[in-house]
């Protein structure tokens, strides 16, 4: 039920909301900081510890300074105005306020930075797919839209969504409406609210995996905006939504601990939504395919000895974004908050979100993520405040086994008689022959798909009889079985960066193929084996979309053709890398990395990863290795007669290899692998 003002606002998009004076009254604010939990754990009654209101009285202690985006939100009539008016003009771009507001609808305004002179504007649309689930109908729709209105490719993101690039403004409503009417959505994929909720993408029919995915979908539904702005603009107010589980509706509407804005179209978000973006991931013990520690909230299923889900461990305070040369901004790992029974998870998540909503900074967006609030307060104070909104004390964090990265590439049993097939996609970019082959298989066999947090794709619910023909079609398009993919590529990630990202400082997606080839050549030069690898992640700016600060080797753009080098992450994505060296030019990567790889091979402990090696040895010693580097000790050369039986063949291959910045041996191995893959008969282990 809305107030009379809210109802009027929905009818008149130009009507402005009352002036914002903070998110709670001063009495409520003082109550929050003064009280320790005083409500019995069984209580969820209407009596409130804290009462948030839609238009609270002005707090005497409230700061007057707010970022420009906060003012845009305040004046937008719940993310409508002036976007609704801008969409009616013939201009190819949006006004500044509308450019910020359209993010909440799942789109960013961009322009081609390769072009000089006048700007050619277009829009990137990002879908929202909890758990990375994509129906057959939606996949085929996105495939069509990429050709009809985009740049002919689809991009799989590190948050299990699609990105569709190159949509011009006049086509936005058509594209958005088509997505909505085909079981899709982009609502909340960007903007100051909860983003896509991650969960393991593998369609494993096991109780904990199924419960993790169900929980992720429920959390996504709980935190989806309710005021209808998305549907008003893109489908003229038509609500195309699936029914929500009753527990989600109950948790959203519950205000027994002052979490909600009473009588507001946005009971959780209010007029101002959150201070910045908010990220949540759900997983099961050991499975760190979701980079659990990089999220604002990490949710881990806890089961009993029989595998029955009992509750959840909660991590809080992770986040990747930072700003160059500003040490007060930093990447941060999430830390344990506590344990909650399974029936309380939605209330606990809501309490954490509300704590950030009420206390996160809104004056300077560089410091608005929840990680800065927790870093400032400390985990104990944060826990105490969350518990007041939750209405209970958190139970002690349950012990967990070690985390490991799971890629889910290759063929696997689902557990219900069906198969799934995980396919590696370099940088998540689906185009060309790969796009054609995927469409053929997905359409012909009516397959649903999943997008992974590592920018890969999983085909699900495959009958055993389909394995051979599907394998043949895919391999001929370069979608190879994992044993034929370079191990460096399997774990590598890059953000899109140039030419369309407005924040990019240098290349990432377009640069990573050549960088990985150069790293492979360095491996060969120093004697590292083909099956050895390091986790490489590259971003074109310090915002960290490809999570480079968790990599064993992170390259973060800090200038034209220049990168900041980060070292020390782990292959399991449980350690934070540290900044090792600034302003390393692209052409100088060998000077920095080759001596590090050589000494890793020569001086590592048993099974010691590159990330762990760089941490153990220390940066001072690593820099000494670089300064004193004169090249590896070269063993006597010998021809590989298995590959080259005559000098003429070797020289021909060598010339071709040089054109691709490869060695003759690399190119020959690649040719052989591709030939074998294209002639596979579909037989092999699951």
Phi and psi in degrees as a GROMACS rama.xvg file:
@    title "Ramachandran Plot"
@    xaxis  label "Phi"
@    yaxis  label "Psi"
@TYPE xy
-103.866  161.23  UNK-2
-72.864  169.273  UNK-3
-63.0906  -35.5164  UNK-4
-63.9857  -46.3479  UNK-5
-61.7511  -40.5649  UNK-6
-62.7057  -41.7904  UNK-7
-65.0389  -38.5019  UNK-8
-63.3891  -37.2208  UNK-9
-67.074  -30.2684  UNK-10
-77.977  -35.2123  UNK-11
-117.58  101.688  UNK-12
-65.5784  -15.4134  UNK-13
-86.7449  -14.7697  UNK-14
-64.7287  129.775  UNK-15
-97.8187  148.5  UNK-16
-77.1472  161.777  UNK-17
-59.8656  156.331  UNK-18
-58.7806  136.294  UNK-19
-75.2235  130.643  UNK-20
-126.805  28.0126  UNK-21
106.691  167.51  UNK-22
-94.2061  -7.30086  UNK-23
-154.932  161.344  UNK-24
-72.3936  159.583  UNK-25
-64.5741  -33.8517  UNK-26
-67.0534  -38.7306  UNK-27
-67.4631  -38.7114  UNK-28
-63.3874  -44.1435  UNK-29
-68.3779  -32.4115  UNK-30
-62.9404  -39.0752  UNK-31
-64.1788  -43.0043  UNK-32
-80.579  -19.7294  UNK-33
-87.449  -37.7974  UNK-34
-89.2347  138.66  UNK-35
-95.1562  163.024  UNK-36
-49.6056  130.497  UNK-37
-133.761  14.6823  UNK-38
-110.2  133.072  UNK-39
-56.6428  149.021  UNK-40
-63.4906  -24.6557  UNK-41
-85.4475  -6.07184  UNK-42
-86.5502  130.714  UNK-43
-138.526  52.6976  UNK-44
-87.6198  -179.76  UNK-45
-78.86  -11.3245  UNK-46
-72.7738  127.546  UNK-47
-105.939  140.008  UNK-48
-76.3637  -42.9821  UNK-49
-132.388  135.697  UNK-50
-123.029  112.609  UNK-51
-89.3815  145.132  UNK-52
-129.281  161.35  UNK-53
-66.8563  -44.1917  UNK-54
-128.982  75.4806  UNK-55
-68.61  159.917  UNK-56
-64.5777  149.314  UNK-57
-66.303  129.94  UNK-58
-82.3992  135.15  UNK-59
-65.7735  -25.9702  UNK-60
-96.4058  -2.84846  UNK-61
-67.1435  137.932  UNK-62
-73.4596  142.799  UNK-63
-86.3924  -22.4162  UNK-64
-77.8946  129.632  UNK-65
-138.856  151.988  UNK-66
-69.6372  161.349  UNK-67
-59.4964  -37.2642  UNK-68
-64.6712  -34.1503  UNK-69
-62.3798  -37.2329  UNK-70
-70.5693  -40.4925  UNK-71
-58.0353  -44.1001  UNK-72
-63.3622  -42.9045  UNK-73
-59.509  -39.2034  UNK-74
-92.1351  7.30303  UNK-75
-92.2976  -4.57545  UNK-76
53.2282  60.0216  UNK-77
55.8062  57.744  UNK-78
65.8981  33.6862  UNK-79
-108.999  -51.4705  UNK-80
-99.1474  134.444  UNK-81
-95.2486  15.5725  UNK-82
-57.3423  -42.4142  UNK-83
-60.9479  -35.4331  UNK-84
-78.1339  -40.2575  UNK-85
-60.1144  -33.8346  UNK-86
-67.4378  -14.952  UNK-87
-92.3028  -8.30645  UNK-88
-87.8163  165.065  UNK-89
-87.7783  -4.08703  UNK-90
-61.6746  143.209  UNK-91
-77.2944  -9.53368  UNK-92
-130.999  174.052  UNK-93
-105.585  159.894  UNK-94
-68.8005  167.37  UNK-95
-59.2834  -47.8664  UNK-96
-60.5842  -43.5126  UNK-97
-66.0961  -32.6617  UNK-98
-61.6842  -37.3122  UNK-99
-73.2269  -39.5569  UNK-100
-71.0098  -34.2075  UNK-101
-66.3328  -18.21  UNK-102
-60.9753  -37.6647  UNK-103
-64.2164  -23.6604  UNK-104
-87.2884  -3.70769  UNK-105
96.1691  28.8011  UNK-106
-143.233  147.495  UNK-107
-120.385  137.457  UNK-108
-79.7098  134.489  UNK-109
-138.111  169.476  UNK-110
-145.699  157.873  UNK-111
-77.9227  108.97  UNK-112
-81.1339  -5.90875  UNK-113
-76.7977  -22.6304  UNK-114
-85.2806  143.201  UNK-115
-105.627  152.813  UNK-116
92.4174  -135.45  UNK-117
-66.9609  149.897  UNK-118
-86.5362  137.509  UNK-119
-103.448  106.437  UNK-120
-84.5616  145.925  UNK-121
-151.911  178.458  UNK-122
-129.703  140.116  UNK-123
-96.9074  131.15  UNK-124
-111.233  128.486  UNK-125
-114.012  128.193  UNK-126
-83.5986  168.812  UNK-127
-120.759  115.832  UNK-128
-133.275  83.5424  UNK-129
-51.0389  134.434  UNK-130
68.4338  2.53919  UNK-131
76.0728  13.4771  UNK-132
-73.988  130.331  UNK-133
-133.787  121.735  UNK-134
-71.7999  160.869  UNK-135
-56.3186  -44.533  UNK-136
-62.1561  -43.7831  UNK-137
-68.8385  -40.5355  UNK-138
-59.7528  -47.9104  UNK-139
-64.2103  -34.3953  UNK-140
-64.7489  -46.5806  UNK-141
-63.1719  -38.0515  UNK-142
-61.3187  -43.3334  UNK-143
-65.339  -44.7017  UNK-144
-63.1964  -35.3664  UNK-145
-60.408  -38.5076  UNK-146
-77.9672  -40.3069  UNK-147
-79.0223  -36.5699  UNK-148
-128.242  -10.0055  UNK-149
-106.949  -150.001  UNK-150
-104.196  14.8144  UNK-151
87.2562  4.81874  UNK-152
-131.836  158.891  UNK-153
-113.526  144.6  UNK-154
-116.317  123.71  UNK-155
-87.738  131.631  UNK-156
-102.075  170.019  UNK-157
-75.9448  -1.74989  UNK-158
-117.283  30.5065  UNK-159
64.1259  37.8139  UNK-160
-129.162  171.392  UNK-161
-92.1739  148.217  UNK-162
-122.443  129.971  UNK-163
-112.516  114.257  UNK-164
-100.654  153.371  UNK-165
88.47  14.9501  UNK-166
-79.8466  126.592  UNK-167
-83.6203  158.833  UNK-168
-57.8317  -41.4673  UNK-169
-65.2673  -18.3154  UNK-170
-99.3034  -3.23558  UNK-171
-58.2971  -46.8883  UNK-172
-64.9862  -38.6044  UNK-173
-62.9916  -45.9705  UNK-174
-67.324  -47.9886  UNK-175
-59.537  -46.9733  UNK-176
-61.4466  -38.2042  UNK-177
-65.1913  -41.4003  UNK-178
-62.0381  -46.9232  UNK-179
-61.4935  -40.7423  UNK-180
-80.4194  -1.82842  UNK-181
-122.037  42.1912  UNK-182
71.2599  22.0589  UNK-183
-120.067  174.686  UNK-184
-160.887  151.766  UNK-185
-122.005  6.39055  UNK-186
-62.3352  118.742  UNK-187
79.8616  11.2157  UNK-188
-72.943  -18.1639  UNK-189
-138.141  176.172  UNK-190
95.0066  179.537  UNK-191
-87.7015  69.4945  UNK-192
-162.5  -177.93  UNK-193
-66.7743  128.203  UNK-194
-86.8761  -165.636  UNK-195
-62.8928  135.785  UNK-196
-89.5077  123.342  UNK-197
-83.9869  152.701  UNK-198
-159.755  159.763  UNK-199
-52.9612  130.69  UNK-200
-79.5532  -19.7421  UNK-201
-63.0335  130.902  UNK-202
-83.0913  53.8095  UNK-203
-80.326  125.609  UNK-204
-85.4902  71.8784  UNK-205
-131.669  146.063  UNK-206
-56.1936  -43.9962  UNK-207
-69.4364  -39.8272  UNK-208
-65.5713  -44.553  UNK-209
-62.8443  -38.0651  UNK-210
-70.5591  -37.2803  UNK-211
-62.5583  -43.7722  UNK-212
-68.6239  -40.2552  UNK-213
-62.249  -41.6207  UNK-214
-64.3298  -41.8847  UNK-215
-60.1013  -42.4138  UNK-216
-66.5923  -37.1383  UNK-217
-68.9147  -40.1201  UNK-218
-64.1994  -41.4694  UNK-219
-60.6359  -42.0348  UNK-220
-67.0089  -42.667  UNK-221
-54.8873  -41.9005  UNK-222
-101.383  16.1719  UNK-223
-79.2281  134.382  UNK-224
-55.3849  145.671  UNK-225
-113.226  -8.15011  UNK-226
-82.4839  -2.99193  UNK-227
83.2753  6.50469  UNK-228
-60.8761  -35.7067  UNK-229
-63.7139  -48.7132  UNK-230
-71.883  -31.9497  UNK-231
-60.5315  -41.039  UNK-232
-83.4207  -37.3917  UNK-233
-99.6518  -26.3914  UNK-234
-132.656  30.2749  UNK-235
53.8332  39.9723  UNK-236
86.7221  -2.80437  UNK-237
-72.3137  122.846  UNK-238
-88.9545  115.043  UNK-239
-115.318  86.3198  UNK-240
-135.586  146.652  UNK-241
-83.4288  157.663  UNK-242
-65.6303  140.527  UNK-243
-93.2965  146.923  UNK-244
-59.4913  143.357  UNK-245
-59.6612  -31.5825  UNK-246
-66.7759  -28.8073  UNK-247
-70.2869  -46.6698  UNK-248
-60.9962  -43.2574  UNK-249
-63.0527  -44.6029  UNK-250
-66.8868  -38.0046  UNK-251
-65.1175  -42.3416  UNK-252
-80.2637  -18.7137  UNK-253
-63.618  127.318  UNK-254
-129.837  29.2021  UNK-255
-69.1931  -12.5474  UNK-256
-128.018  29.2807  UNK-257
69.0684  30.199  UNK-258
-84.625  -23.2404  UNK-259
-102.699  159.617  UNK-260
-92.0575  104.911  UNK-261
-60.0092  139.466  UNK-262
61.5032  22.7266  UNK-263
-100.378  146.27  UNK-264
-61.5551  -20.4699  UNK-265
-120.385  85.5037  UNK-266
-61.7524  -31.1038  UNK-267
-95.6796  -40.5658  UNK-268
-90.2105  -26.8479  UNK-269
62.404  -160.676  UNK-270
-76.5361  -25.1516  UNK-271
-100.292  -4.67203  UNK-272
53.536  -144.692  UNK-273
-98.3496  163.997  UNK-274
-63.0104  -35.8895  UNK-275
-151.257  -175.415  UNK-276
-59.4799  157.63  UNK-277
-140.771  129.646  UNK-278
-124.689  135.849  UNK-279
-131.791  141.244  UNK-280
-134.641  146.295  UNK-281
-124.336  138.056  UNK-282
-153.111  -175.094  UNK-283
-115.215  160.702  UNK-284
-54.5675  142.552  UNK-285
78.3507  -28.2477  UNK-286
-86.8924  98.3664  UNK-287
-105.233  41.2469  UNK-288
-68.8855  -12.4187  UNK-289
-103.511  5.43525  UNK-290
51.1972  58.4298  UNK-291
-56.2923  -34.3634  UNK-292
-82.8798  -0.0612244  UNK-293
-95.993  3.15401  UNK-294
-101.077  156.648  UNK-295
-59.897  -42.0589  UNK-296
-130.466  128.296  UNK-297
-111.666  127.367  UNK-298
-117.231  123.834  UNK-299
-122.628  122.421  UNK-300
-65.2604  134.441  UNK-301
-116.596  126.75  UNK-302
-114.976  166.597  UNK-303
-87.7856  -173.567  UNK-304
-65.4843  -19.457  UNK-305
-93.8057  4.91762  UNK-306
84.2929  9.05398  UNK-307
-83.9362  125.991  UNK-308
-61.0302  132.431  UNK-309
-114.704  -30.5573  UNK-310
-179.179  -158.43  UNK-311
-143.594  138.373  UNK-312
-82.8883  143.567  UNK-313
-120.951  128.663  UNK-314
-104.864  151.635  UNK-315
-142.002  152.225  UNK-316
95.6738  14.7978  UNK-317
-82.2995  160.052  UNK-318
171.57  146.978  UNK-319
-103.517  -31.7106  UNK-320
-62.4967  146.285  UNK-321
-156.005  176.349  UNK-322
-125.576  133.3  UNK-323
-58.8499  141.41  UNK-324
61.6049  22.7509  UNK-325
-131.682  92.3448  UNK-326
-66.2507  -16.018  UNK-327
-76.7557  -6.27135  UNK-328
-108.389  143.549  UNK-329
-164.533  153.332  UNK-330
-73.8333  153.005  UNK-331
-147.223  140.002  UNK-332
-85.1427  142.68  UNK-333
-66.2583  153.787  UNK-334
-127.147  159.104  UNK-335
-63.6415  135.957  UNK-336
-105.766  -45.0251  UNK-337
161.225  -170.233  UNK-338
-119.963  143.1  UNK-339
-131.425  146.494  UNK-340
-62.445  156.092  UNK-341
-61.5532  -31.5362  UNK-342
-72.8938  -10.9108  UNK-343
-103.837  0.687894  UNK-344
-60.825  -41.279  UNK-345
-65.9854  -36.9734  UNK-346
-69.0202  -37.99  UNK-347
-68.1279  -44.9605  UNK-348
-60.9783  -43.9555  UNK-349
-60.8895  -40.2151  UNK-350
-63.6058  -38.9201  UNK-351
-66.8058  -45.2044  UNK-352
-59.8706  -43.4983  UNK-353
-66.9788  -36.4005  UNK-354
-60.4087  -42.1933  UNK-355
-67.9926  -41.2065  UNK-356
-58.0611  -42.3485  UNK-357
-81.2449  -26.3775  UNK-358
-122.788  -14.7148  UNK-359
-64.7812  148.032  UNK-360
-69.0261  137.393  UNK-361
-120.498  8.22206  UNK-362
-94.4485  -32.2758  UNK-363
-137.574  109.229  UNK-364
-66.9688  -16.8216  UNK-365
-64.2163  -24.5577  UNK-366
-117.697  24.0978  UNK-367
-93.4796  -10.4351  UNK-368
-70.5751  156.489  UNK-369
-64.9809  -24.4766  UNK-370
-60.4253  -32.7822  UNK-371
-74.8019  -34.0163  UNK-372
-62.7415  -47.1417  UNK-373
-67.7244  -39.2772  UNK-374
-63.0124  -35.3275  UNK-375
-74.906  -45.3886  UNK-376
-79.3279  -37.7912  UNK-377
90.7893  153.157  UNK-378
-67.1936  -31.1789  UNK-379
-66.9589  -47.8894  UNK-380
-63.3102  -41.8657  UNK-381
-59.3923  -45.233  UNK-382
-61.0297  -42.9081  UNK-383
-61.1282  -41.2063  UNK-384
-69.3607  -44.0376  UNK-385
-59.9856  -40.2274  UNK-386
-61.7021  -29.5731  UNK-387
-69.5444  -38.3578  UNK-388
-74.3258  -28.5561  UNK-389
-78.2762  -35.4413  UNK-390
87.6772  7.2983  UNK-391
-147.848  162.44  UNK-392
-81.8611  140.485  UNK-393
-71.2087  142.007  UNK-394
-79.7684  162.243  UNK-395
-59.1495  143.468  UNK-396
-59.7961  130.019  UNK-397
-79.4289  147.27  UNK-398
-67.3419  146.556  UNK-399
-130.404  150.106  UNK-400
-72.8685  175.646  UNK-401
-65.751  146.161  UNK-402
-82.3414  153.101  UNK-403
-146.357  147.569  UNK-404
-77.8309  133.157  UNK-405
-122.373  124.87  UNK-406
-93.4132  -28.0672  UNK-407
61.118  28.4979  UNK-408
-81.0978  151.918  UNK-409
92.0324  -172.288  UNK-410
-92.5121  136.255  UNK-411
-146.122  155.225  UNK-412
-79.0105  137.539  UNK-413
-80.8792  -29.113  UNK-414
107.246  -0.0920557  UNK-415
-125.143  18.2682  UNK-416
95.6265  -17.4042  UNK-417
-92.8648  169.634  UNK-418
-117.17  157.708  UNK-419
-130.577  154.861  UNK-420
-130.776  115.773  UNK-421
-90.7551  130.539  UNK-422
-119.661  131.205  UNK-423
-78.7937  132.508  UNK-424
-126.649  111.456  UNK-425
-55.5329  121.941  UNK-426
54.8784  17.7665  UNK-427
71.9475  11.4344  UNK-428
-93.0863  112.409  UNK-429
-100.405  116.527  UNK-430
-160.358  173.086  UNK-431
59.9272  -138.905  UNK-432
-61.6908  -34.7013  UNK-433
-62.1707  -43.9893  UNK-434
-63.3389  -43.4688  UNK-435
-62.7622  -44.2567  UNK-436
-67.0119  -42.5137  UNK-437
-61.7253  -43.4481  UNK-438
-62.1123  -42.5854  UNK-439
-58.2088  -47.2155  UNK-440
-69.2552  -46.4949  UNK-441
-65.1532  -38.8188  UNK-442
-74.8401  -44.6569  UNK-443
-64.6021  -41.814  UNK-444
-101.791  6.80377  UNK-445
52.0477  52.7595  UNK-446
-91.1913  144.288  UNK-447
-88.8863  160.816  UNK-448
-132.262  165.159  UNK-449
-130.49  141.478  UNK-450
-100.917  134.941  UNK-451
-96.2237  159.418  UNK-452
-69.2855  -3.49294  UNK-453
-105.217  21.2656  UNK-454
69.1085  25.6903  UNK-455
-110.311  177.285  UNK-456
-130.949  143.401  UNK-457
-120.922  127.61  UNK-458
-92.2801  131.822  UNK-459
-117.965  164.482  UNK-460
57.089  49.5464  UNK-461
-97.1369  131.463  UNK-462
-74.8346  149.045  UNK-463
-57.7383  -35.509  UNK-464
-67.7184  -18.0655  UNK-465
-88.797  -9.41382  UNK-466
-60.0372  -47.7434  UNK-467
-63.0996  -52.0771  UNK-468
-65.2506  -34.0295  UNK-469
-66.5578  -43.8325  UNK-470
-59.314  -41.7167  UNK-471
-63.6504  -47.1116  UNK-472
-61.7041  -44.9972  UNK-473
-68.8713  -44.1545  UNK-474
-65.5239  -33.6252  UNK-475
-67.1992  -20.1701  UNK-476
-98.6486  7.35707  UNK-477
91.035  3.47715  UNK-478
-88.3322  91.9759  UNK-479
-95.0314  159.376  UNK-480
-63.2707  149.735  UNK-481
-57.2238  -29.2706  UNK-482
-68.4619  -14.1423  UNK-483
-101.291  3.39188  UNK-484
-101.03  134.506  UNK-485
-55.507  128.259  UNK-486
-55.1419  -29.2763  UNK-487
-63.2214  -39.4825  UNK-488
-70.9787  -30.2506  UNK-489
-59.387  -39.823  UNK-490
-104.499  -4.28636  UNK-491
-74.8007  149.351  UNK-492
-142.815  153.445  UNK-493
-148.874  148.462  UNK-494
-83.036  167.543  UNK-495
-64.8276  -42.1769  UNK-496
52.29  -135.786  UNK-497
-64.6961  148.317  UNK-498
-97.2183  -5.59025  UNK-499
-103.328  -23.3759  UNK-500
-72.8844  124.768  UNK-501
-71.3726  -14.1842  UNK-502
-93.9761  -11.5074  UNK-503
-63.4384  137.928  UNK-504
-101.928  -31.7071  UNK-505
-152.375  -173.754  UNK-506
-75.0142  152.313  UNK-507
-136.941  -76.587  UNK-508
-59.09  -44.0639  UNK-509
-72.7933  -20.3547  UNK-510
-94.7128  -22.6586  UNK-511
-66.7693  -33.9601  UNK-512
-57.3637  -46.1433  UNK-513
-70.0288  -37.0661  UNK-514
-63.5338  -41.1993  UNK-515
-65.9039  -37.136  UNK-516
-64.4131  -39.055  UNK-517
-67.3738  -37.932  UNK-518
-65.363  -41.1899  UNK-519
-61.7179  -40.6982  UNK-520
-64.3822  -37.6761  UNK-521
-63.9947  -41.8079  UNK-522
-56.1188  -48.4019  UNK-523
-63.3731  -39.4128  UNK-524
-64.295  -38.1631  UNK-525
-93.4563  -0.503556  UNK-526
93.0734  15.4058  UNK-527
-78.0264  143.963  UNK-528
-77.3882  160.28  UNK-529
-62.3431  -35.4506  UNK-530
-80.9919  0.754255  UNK-531
-90.2977  148.944  UNK-532
-153.331  166.25  UNK-533
-133.289  153.475  UNK-534
-82.0663  114.535  UNK-535
-112.413  128.813  UNK-536
-135.07  137.289  UNK-537
-129.657  132.928  UNK-538
-129.992  151.163  UNK-539
-83.9122  -4.90786  UNK-540
-154.365  174.765  UNK-541
-81.3647  3.57324  UNK-542
-68.577  -22.2662  UNK-543
81.9116  30.6224  UNK-544
-60.518  -32.8353  UNK-545
-93.5255  15.8175  UNK-546
51.8131  53.1001  UNK-547
-69.5985  -20.4674  UNK-548
-78.4178  -0.147185  UNK-549
-104.836  -3.56964  UNK-550
-80.2697  156.879  UNK-551
-67.8196  -34.4849  UNK-552
-135.323  106.132  UNK-553
-107.972  132.85  UNK-554
-115.317  117.48  UNK-555
-118.178  118.52  UNK-556
-55.5824  127.15  UNK-557
-132.122  14.6036  UNK-558
170.139  171.423  UNK-559
-57.9199  122.376  UNK-560
52.0722  39.185  UNK-561
-142.481  143.439  UNK-562
-135.208  147.244  UNK-563
-87.8574  131.81  UNK-564
-98.1419  126.573  UNK-565
-113.698  136.951  UNK-566
-132.026  151.648  UNK-567
112.587  -0.383711  UNK-568
-69.5205  174.309  UNK-569
-118.295  157.557  UNK-570
-65.7341  -21.8065  UNK-571
-89.1404  0.0437191  UNK-572
62.0044  45.7116  UNK-573
-120.786  -3.22322  UNK-574
-123.427  144.742  UNK-575
-89.4352  130.049  UNK-576
-71.7153  166.414  UNK-577
-127.045  152.442  UNK-578
-68.7808  122.772  UNK-579
-103.091  -42.6439  UNK-580
-155.407  137.909  UNK-581
-100.867  158.473  UNK-582
53.8707  44.6871  UNK-583
-85.9093  116.335  UNK-584
-69.1827  147.735  UNK-585
-53.4652  -42.2302  UNK-586
-72.1811  -11.155  UNK-587
-103.562  10.0357  UNK-588
-57.9796  -39.7667  UNK-589
-60.6754  -37.7248  UNK-590
-62.2131  -30.9835  UNK-591
-90.2281  -45.9791  UNK-592
-85.0136  -35.9255  UNK-593
-58.3097  -46.9401  UNK-594
-65.0427  -31.1129  UNK-595
-67.7783  -44.177  UNK-596
-64.8666  -39.8117  UNK-597
-62.3597  -48.111  UNK-598
-71.5965  -28.3014  UNK-599
-61.5948  -45.8449  UNK-600
-63.8822  -40.561  UNK-601
-80.4458  -30.0947  UNK-602
-123.701  6.87237  UNK-603
-72.5267  153.987  UNK-604
-81.357  174.356  UNK-605
-56.372  122.153  UNK-606
58.0623  23.5024  UNK-607
-76.2157  126.278  UNK-608
-72.6618  164.298  UNK-609
-62.7048  -42.4178  UNK-610
-61.654  -45.0988  UNK-611
-66.8868  -35.7079  UNK-612
-61.9234  -47.8275  UNK-613
-64.5713  -32.7946  UNK-614
-70.6116  -44.0829  UNK-615
-65.9238  -45.2123  UNK-616
-70.463  -37.6518  UNK-617
93.6456  149.619  UNK-618
-67.9684  -32.7749  UNK-619
-61.6382  -44.7913  UNK-620
-68.0214  -38.8078  UNK-621
-61.7526  -40.523  UNK-622
-67.8818  -31.1048  UNK-623
-65.6697  -40.6601  UNK-624
-57.5514  -42.1841  UNK-625
-67.2056  -44.5482  UNK-626
-63.6954  -34.0411  UNK-627
-97.1539  7.00357  UNK-628
-70.4258  128.221  UNK-629
-125.314  9.75478  UNK-630
105.201  157.561  UNK-631
-71.713  156.905  UNK-632
-68.8945  120.46  UNK-633
-90.073  122.943  UNK-634
-77.3284  157.696  UNK-635
-54.1448  133.225  UNK-636
-72.5685  150.958  UNK-637
-149.765  141.412  UNK-638
-74.797  143.156  UNK-639
-90.1499  92.7967  UNK-640
-66.7846  -18.0311  UNK-641
-67.4952  -26.9423  UNK-642
-102.44  -40.9436  UNK-643
-123.53  107.934  UNK-644
-93.1844  -10.0611  UNK-645
-146.731  156.202  UNK-646
-65.0377  -37.0667  UNK-647
-62.5817  -43.2955  UNK-648
-63.8285  -42.8291  UNK-649
-59.6847  -46.7751  UNK-650
-65.6736  -36.3743  UNK-651
-65.7798  -45.3805  UNK-652
-64.9249  -39.4621  UNK-653
-61.9397  -40.9522  UNK-654
-64.0238  -43.7694  UNK-655
-63.9122  -38.7768  UNK-656
-64.6198  -39.1619  UNK-657
-61.4489  -34.1381  UNK-658
-64.8395  -24.9979  UNK-659
-106.8  13.2362  UNK-660
57.7554  43.5382  UNK-661
-128.524  166.429  UNK-662
-86.1354  162.745  UNK-663
-60.7991  -39.7883  UNK-664
-63.5192  -43.2349  UNK-665
-59.1926  -49.3241  UNK-666
-63.6808  -41.3835  UNK-667
-62.8393  -44.41  UNK-668
-61.9222  -41.0704  UNK-669
-63.752  -43.4438  UNK-670
-61.3522  -44.112  UNK-671
-64.1634  -44.9891  UNK-672
-60.4102  -45.6853  UNK-673
-63.8077  -38.1339  UNK-674
-64.5347  -46.3777  UNK-675
-61.6211  -44.48  UNK-676
-62.5496  -40.4074  UNK-677
-71.7918  -13.6325  UNK-678
-113.27  17.5591  UNK-679
-64.182  148.368  UNK-680
-100.666  9.5908  UNK-681
87.5373  -6.17706  UNK-682
-84.8309  151.149  UNK-683
153.286  176.593  UNK-684
-77.1306  152.091  UNK-685
